[in-house]
Amino acid sequence: MNILTFDIEEWFHVRFENEFLDDSKLLDSFPKRLDLNMKIILDLLDDHNQKATFFCLGWVAREYPHIVKEIDARGHEIGCHSDVHKLLYNFTKEEFEDDLKKALKSIETLINKKIELYRAPAFSIINKNKWVFDILYKYGIRVDCSIFPAKRDFGGINDFYSSKPSIIETTKKNILKEFPINLFRTKIKDIVFSGGGYFRLLPYFIIKIMMSRSDYVMTYFHPRDFDKGQPIMKGLTLSRRFKSYYGIKSSRKKLNKLLKDYDFMCVSDAVNSIKWDEAYVYKL
């Protein structure tokens, strides 16, 4: 099961995960590159006849409504990626609920469809904010793709003992279907090769080996991952800058090979192909 997903945000959201400023003058000072990058991605998917799930910010729906409409018109699936790309563990419950409501209203009004899929910015659901699942359920989210089942810079959930599709049962007995990020386990380190920095860092032949040995792959790409012309964001630490920019020059060619060599599905098709009564259950 290979699932193809993209998180739709601007290149400069790499800076605002911790400090998103809802300041239109500041945001307008950055060059806009999402139109160019989305055309590249959507045309590439058409070339390979592949369908994907696009997790969109509410902010994107308001700033680039034509992009969200184009994703929908080309037959792809749309989920929610929050409203302004702020890390969820920096929210109170009330702030998160407001962010979710605003994002869902912006996206659903635009495409006239109910959104049932969600992915947190930077997989920022951790042990201290697992209350988000009951709020997601309250607003109609039934499938989540936010769990990073290992420790990472922005959190992760260490005791989520599955890197395959699972069930989350909340303290209020609400049930959500969960598609965590897949891990490739080695003796030294668990590697997430299917998106972000590792996808850009690893040679393609290594990715193919890991793909061939994995029966579940959840990809997670961003438009900026393939944009070799984007500016370098100021204010990033050296390690964050390396993780954010290394390998971008060759990543578009790598994605083209991946789409040529493997068949992918969107999240909803994956939901319908799983025997959920046999899935791992994670109780909050």
Steps between C-alpha positions, in 0.01 A plus 500: 500500500665818374316823588580830330448822696610863480483769769404823326664810642730777376878470507525751785289291737823319585576797725163545663440158654587645841417865449237541231413867488162576350642820358400562140771764448771259613367213290459726196869585525593145397495399132212267418597167342206266562340550156817391322567206730144367493490504119816288497355250747153474345637464146742232616217304661298528179797376299517184714122464549540504878251630755598652834365652819582869549492630857434873458529789742191712551736791429572352157128468427460872568820624332503258205139383451571413138765248608266312732231501233750368243605215730136402536424543128784265406342224707727503802392477862518792744563491874573764763852597611388755766434865432832686537755219546566562869630201695208347686675466834525880510119525506258490789193285441296810420761634259526168318123476465487851354784418258328181385160664454648782295700263280208264434264786418749651255560172316150355508333820382740513207450146368153431644613170653526375859861456612561183701880474480758685709876530537664712770778740400836324548320201662468711815265275694695378802421342837394824665246606235325178400177679594501628140345174382169563679486850351578363154218246541260773617546683170459197276859382456495122482847426358824643636850487352690685772676235708878475483560173694849593622685788661582797277581871515136606521384222731367163388322235709743234621239260634302476178618148426397479139621663183206362304132603472346488846199598709505781756247469782471823697416540869148594386482173301513677167663296223730639232691312235870583514759484223834561673827566326678178406840414649781300346670336796877451508729397784621857535195717434141496380494680166207685348591493132163583345502878529670812627872511565578130472335476157715788379813371675500133400610379154211365297635145491490494882140622496412222254650239733299635792184518289541139389532385862200696627140382469365838615635838387350838590670772297490863610632759259483879490507730196822657631671157497526530121563874463869556427437870432360592840682753721690387810292589803686719748496423871525121483754310708777328304348156559153618403636668190678179395188289556285746309716556192732206444422296188239730349684527166459129429168434675271569203680241290481260795123549533458438127681167535291406802173565317625302202618199703210463748123518510348725765155564644334781691410465868131422446580213264733365767226532763270285288760227446586430866348242736455737790378235743853354483682832549707603802295705749665788684297607803560851631 
